[in-house]
Amino acid sequence: MNVVITGASRGIGKAIADIFGANGYNLIITSRNEVTLYKAMEELQAKYPGISIKAKAFDLSKKEEAIACGKWCLGFGTPDVLVNNAGLFEPGNVYNEPDGTLESQVATNLYSAYHLTRTILPDMIQKKSGHIFNMCSIASLHAYENGGAYSISKFALHGFSKNLREEMKPHGIKVTSVFPGAVMTDSWGDYDNSKKRIMEADDIAKMVYAASQLSAAACVEDIVIRPVKGDL
C-alpha cells in the first residue's frame, strides 16, 4: 500500500507520514525544502525500517513541478492514498495585504493540489480505487480576522474538494475534506502550548488515518476538528 503526502517534512504532513508508516504503508513524500524533507525521511526510515520511503523536493506552487511530482509518484505504482497537505499561511487582510499575496496563496494552497491530483487521477480511475484527502482549514468554512488571501485560497480548496467528491463517486474513489482548527505547527512560532490550548499534529493524523481504514462502502466526506475550548 502506497501513500503520497505533500508538505510532509514537518507539522501535520510529517505526523500523517508517521502514522501511515507505523501501519506498514510505503511512503512517497515531498515538500519544498529539500533539507528538512530528507531529514524527515531519515527519521521515518530509522523508525520503520520495514517500509519503503521515497522522497523528492518539489515546489508544488508551480504547475510544471506539480505535474512532474505526480509523474514521479506514479513511477512507484498507483497510490492508494493521496494527502494534499502542502500549504502556506500568509497573514493579512484583503484591503491592505501586499500585492501578489492572493496569487501566492492560491498557487500554494489550491493549484498545488489541483495539478497534482489531476496528474495522478487517471491511474486511480483505471484502478477504480483510491482515497484523496484535501487539507482545508477552519478558514475554509468562515472568515476571520487576518485571514485575507489565505482564507480565500482555503475556501477555494474546499470547493475543489467538494466538486472532486461528486466527480469520483462513479469511479469508487473517496474524497475527504479535512478542516483543522488551530494546530501546534511552525505557523504558531514560539507559542506556549503547555496548557494544551491548541491541538497537536498527531490529532489530525489520527483522524486522517482512521478515515482511510473504512470499508469500500463508506466515505468520510468531512473531518472538522477544533480545540476543545474552541477556535482562538
Rosetta blueprint (number, residue, H / E / L):
1 M L
2 N E
3 V E
4 V E
5 I E
6 T E
7 G L
8 A L
9 S L
10 R L
11 G H
12 I H
13 G H
14 K H
15 A H
16 I H
17 A H
18 D H
19 I H
20 F H
21 G H
22 A H
23 N L
24 G L
25 Y L
26 N E
27 L E
28 I E
29 I E
30 T E
31 S L
32 R L
33 N L
34 E H
35 V H
36 T H
37 L H
38 Y H
39 K H
40 A H
41 M H
42 E H
43 E H
44 L H
45 Q H
46 A H
47 K H
48 Y L
49 P L
50 G L
51 I L
52 S L
53 I E
54 K E
55 A E
56 K L
57 A L
58 F L
59 D L
60 L L
61 S L
62 K L
63 K H
64 E H
65 E H
66 A H
67 I H
68 A H
69 C H
70 G H
71 K H
72 W H
73 C H
74 L H
75 G L
76 F L
77 G L
78 T L
79 P L
80 D L
81 V E
82 L E
83 V E
84 N E
85 N L
86 A L
87 G L
88 L L
89 F L
90 E L
91 P L
92 G L
93 N L
94 V L
95 Y L
96 N L
97 E L
98 P L
99 D L
100 G L
101 T H
102 L H
103 E H
104 S H
105 Q H
106 V H
107 A H
108 T H
109 N H
110 L H
111 Y H
112 S H
113 A H
114 Y H
115 H H
116 L H
117 T H
118 R H
119 T H
120 I H
121 L H
122 P H
123 D H
124 M H
125 I H
126 Q H
127 K H
128 K L
129 S L
130 G L
131 H E
132 I E
133 F E
134 N E
135 M E
136 C L
137 S L
138 I H
139 A H
140 S H
141 L L
142 H L
143 A L
144 Y L
145 E L
146 N L
147 G L
148 G H
149 A H
150 Y H
151 S H
152 I H
153 S H
154 K H
155 F H
156 A H
157 L H
158 H H
159 G H
160 F H
161 S H
162 K H
163 N H
164 L H
165 R H
166 E H
167 E H
168 M H
169 K H
170 P H
171 H H
172 G L
173 I L
174 K E
175 V E
176 T E
177 S E
178 V E
179 F E
180 P E
181 G L
182 A L
183 V E
184 M L
185 T L
186 D H
187 S H
188 W H
189 G L
190 D L
191 Y L
192 D L
193 N L
194 S L
195 K L
196 K L
197 R L
198 I L
199 M E
200 E L
201 A H
202 D H
203 D H
204 I H
205 A H
206 K H
207 M H
208 V H
209 Y H
210 A H
211 A H
212 S H
213 Q L
214 L L
215 S L
216 A L
217 A L
218 A L
219 C L
220 V L
221 E L
222 D E
223 I E
224 V E
225 I E
226 R L
227 P L
228 V L
229 K L
230 G L
231 D L
232 L L
